[in-house]
Amino acid sequence: MPATISDVPTPSFLVDFDKVKKNAQKMIDTCERLGVQLRPHMKTHKTVELGTLMTNGTKRTIEVSTLEEAEFYARNGFDDILYAHPLIAARIERCKSLAYKLKAFHVMIESFHGLIALLSCPLKNGKKWSIYLEIDDGSGRSGVPWESDDVIKLAKEASESPYIDFQGLYLFNGRTYEAKGTRGIENANKEGTDLLQTLHKRFTDNNIDCRTLAIGNTPSCSRPHESMNVLTEFHPGNYIFYDMQQATIGSCSSDDIACRLTTRIIGHKPSHNIFLIDCGFLALSYDGMAEHPDEFSTFLDHPDLKVIGFSQEIGKVTTKSGDKLNYDKYPIGSQLFIFPWHSCATACQHTVFYVHSGNNITDMWTPAKGW
Ligand SMILES: Cc1ncc(COP(=O)(O)O)c(C=O)c1O
C-alpha cells in the first residue's frame, strides 16, 4: 500500500476517510431527527466499507441500481436491499434468487410490464415479491406519471395480489437538482412531499394500503424541509462523497467534498497554451463537461485551471482566464488534484479507491463492477 497520497499511482481516486465519516453521520442524524428510515444508495461507491459506514454498521436497509450490486452486497452480509431500477422480465430470474436468499429483497416497478413479469413468476414457500412503485413528478425521469390513472391501477392490482407485498411509493424529486441554495432545495422538497401526500390521499380514497412514502436524492435529504417528517424513507447516495455539482446546487459546502482524483502532468504544449495530464475521460468521466465547462474539473489550489479536452488516457489543461500558462509552475511529473463534477460517475471508473486520513494512505477499497 502506498504510504502517502504523493505515492499513489496516477490517475487514482482518493477518498478522505474523515470526511466520508462526517457525511455519513450527518445523514444518519438528519434521519433520526426527522424520524425517517435512511435507505442509502450504494451506486455512488459500490463498496462494502462505505455501505457499512452509511448504515451505521447494521448492513441493513440499502438501495442499489444494478443486480450486480445487489448480489455483491448480499454476498457480503447485507440484507433488506431495494433494487431501485425499472424492472423488466429479463431480470426476474436473478431477482428471484435474491428474494430467496435475503430476508428482505425489494424491487421497483414503474410499468405494467414490471408488474406482469412479477405476477407471472410468483415466489414459493410463503414468500411474496416486495415492491415499491416509482412515480414521476413530471420531470420525465423513470416512474409512472403521478397524476395518471395508471398509478392507481398499478397500485391496486399490486396490493390486491396474493403474490405481492406492496410497500408504497418512491419519488426521486428531480426538482431539487434544478434548485439553488438551501431555501430553493427546501421549497422543492416541500413540493415533493405535498405531491406524495396528495397521492397518499388518493390511495386511501381507493382503499389501497400504502405504508411507505420514500423520497430522494442527495439535495433533498441534505437540505430537508421540516414537513418531510411525514415521510417514511430517505434514499440519498451521492452525499457520502458529494462533488462540485452538489456544492454548486447548495447541498453541501466545497469543504464537505470527500473525494478527489489525482493526476500527473505528462507534457507541455506552449504552442496551444495547454499542458497534458495522465487523466483521460476514462479516469474522470465526461459527465458535466458540456454543460459546466468551468466547474467540471476544479483543481485544488489552482482555481484558474480547467480541462478543455480528453482522449481516453490524456487530458488537456489550460487557464479559465485565457492567461498564458506559467510552465515553471507546472513541471512535467508534478501531481495535481481534481474535484469531480459528478463523483458517482468518476468513482465508477476506478477499480480501487485509495483511502486517506490527512496525507497518509490508510486503506484500499475495491468496488463492485459490472451489471
Ligand atoms: C432510484 C434512485 N434513488 C436514489 C438515488 C440517489 O440520488 P443521489 O445520487 O442524488 O444521491 C438515485 C440516483 O440516481 C436513484 O436513481
The ligand as an SDF file (V2000), in Angstrom:
LIG
                    3D

 16 16  0  0  0  0  0  0  0  0999 V2000
  -33.7970    5.4620   -7.7000 C   0  0  0  0  0  0  0  0  0  0  0  0
  -32.7480    6.3430   -7.1150 C   0  0  0  0  0  0  0  0  0  0  0  0
  -32.7620    6.5980   -5.7960 N   0  0  0  0  0  0  0  0  0  0  0  0
  -31.8400    7.3710   -5.2060 C   0  0  0  0  0  0  0  0  0  0  0  0
  -30.8150    7.9590   -5.9410 C   0  0  0  0  0  0  0  0  0  0  0  0
  -29.7890    8.7750   -5.2050 C   0  0  0  0  0  0  0  0  0  0  0  0
  -29.7080   10.0900   -5.6780 O   0  0  0  0  0  0  0  0  0  0  0  0
  -28.3570   10.9400   -5.4610 P   0  0  0  0  0  0  0  0  0  0  0  0
  -27.3710   10.4170   -6.4420 O   0  0  0  0  0  0  0  0  0  0  0  0
  -28.7600   12.3420   -5.7190 O   0  0  0  0  0  0  0  0  0  0  0  0
  -27.9320   10.7190   -4.0590 O   0  0  0  0  0  0  0  0  0  0  0  0
  -30.7560    7.7180   -7.3190 C   0  0  0  0  0  0  0  0  0  0  0  0
  -29.7000    8.3150   -8.1280 C   0  0  0  0  0  0  0  0  0  0  0  0
  -29.6490    8.3180   -9.3200 O   0  0  0  0  0  0  0  0  0  0  0  0
  -31.7360    6.8770   -7.9210 C   0  0  0  0  0  0  0  0  0  0  0  0
  -31.7170    6.5890   -9.2210 O   0  0  0  0  0  0  0  0  0  0  0  0
  1  2  1  0
  2  3  1  0
  2 15  2  0
  3  4  2  0
  4  5  1  0
  5  6  1  0
  5 12  2  0
  6  7  1  0
  7  8  1  0
  8  9  2  0
  8 10  1  0
  8 11  1  0
 12 13  1  0
 12 15  1  0
 13 14  2  0
 15 16  1  0
M  END
$$$$
